[in-house]
Amino acid sequence: IVAEKNVGDFKDGTSNDNAEPIRILLSTDHASRGLDVQDITHVVQFDLPHEADTYVHRSGRAGRLGRSGYVFSIITPDQEFVLQRMTNKMGLNGEIKCVGRQK
């Protein structure tokens, strides 16, 4: 999904009744608002935003309309405090796990 499209274009591009259900949605922040793709259950964030509001809108693509959803944020060790501060501000319970190579 690219910035040159408007929200109506996004919806038109995902509304084919004969197509297989969308299982994965790859996007930039341009789709963090105004896009409701049914049954998205997981959001993976590869680049932590600077603002909590942006984090909320990105995360809100999963678990819409009272459904459960999961958000995974891939961060560097120096971003752990920022992520913790954002999730605390939003009243979310999150668990930070270190994966990959340990020093």
C-alpha positions in Angstrom: 0.0 0.0 0.0 1.5 3.3 -1.0 0.8 6.9 0.0 -0.5 7.9 -3.5 -3.6 5.9 -3.0 -6.6 7.2 -1.0 -8.6 5.2 1.6 -11.2 4.4 -1.1 -8.5 2.9 -3.3 -7.4 0.7 -0.4 -10.9 -0.6 0.2 -11.4 -1.2 -3.5 -8.2 -3.2 -3.8 -9.2 -5.5 -1.0 -12.9 -6.1 -1.6 -12.7 -8.9 -4.2 -15.3 -11.4 -3.0 -13.8 -14.2 -5.1 -10.2 -13.8 -3.7 -8.7 -15.8 -0.9 -8.8 -14.0 2.5 -5.9 -11.7 3.2 -3.7 -13.3 5.8 -0.8 -10.8 5.7 -0.9 -7.1 5.3 2.5 -5.3 4.7 2.3 -1.6 4.9 3.8 1.7 5.9 2.4 4.3 8.3 0.1 5.5 5.4 -2.2 2.6 6.3 -2.1 3.1 10.0 -5.4 5.2 9.9 -8.6 4.7 8.1 -8.0 1.1 6.8 -10.1 -1.7 8.2 -9.1 -5.0 6.6 -11.2 -7.8 8.2 -9.7 -10.4 10.4 -6.2 -9.0 10.7 -5.0 -10.7 14.0 -1.3 -9.8 14.1 0.7 -6.7 13.5 4.5 -6.8 13.3 6.2 -3.5 13.8 9.7 -3.4 12.3 10.5 0.3 13.1 9.3 1.7 16.4 7.6 5.1 15.9 8.6 8.2 17.8 5.0 8.9 19.0 2.7 6.8 21.1 -0.3 7.9 19.0 1.4 6.4 15.9 2.0 3.2 17.8 -1.6 3.0 18.7 -2.9 3.5 15.2 -0.4 1.0 13.7 -1.4 -1.5 16.4 -5.1 -0.9 15.8 -5.0 -2.7 12.5 -5.2 -6.0 14.6 -8.1 -6.9 16.8 -10.6 -4.4 15.4 -14.2 -4.1 16.7 -13.7 -5.9 20.0 -11.8 -8.8 18.5 -8.5 -9.9 20.0 -5.2 -9.0 18.3 -1.5 -9.3 18.9 1.3 -6.8 18.2 4.9 -7.7 17.9 7.5 -4.9 17.9 11.0 -5.6 16.8 13.2 -3.2 18.6 16.9 -2.7 19.5 18.0 -2.8 23.2 18.2 1.0 23.3 14.5 1.2 22.3 13.2 -0.9 25.1 12.6 2.0 27.4 10.7 3.9 24.7 8.4 0.9 24.0 7.8 0.4 27.7 6.9 4.0 28.2 4.4 3.9 25.3 2.7 0.7 26.4 2.5 2.0 30.0 0.9 5.2 28.7 -1.7 3.3 26.9 -2.4 0.9 29.8 -1.2 -2.1 27.9 0.3 -5.2 29.4 3.2 -6.3 27.3 6.1 -8.6 27.7 9.5 -7.8 26.3 11.6 -10.8 25.3 15.1 -10.8 23.9 15.5 -13.0 20.9 18.5 -13.7 18.7 22.2 -13.3 19.5 23.1 -12.4 23.0 26.3 -10.5 24.0 
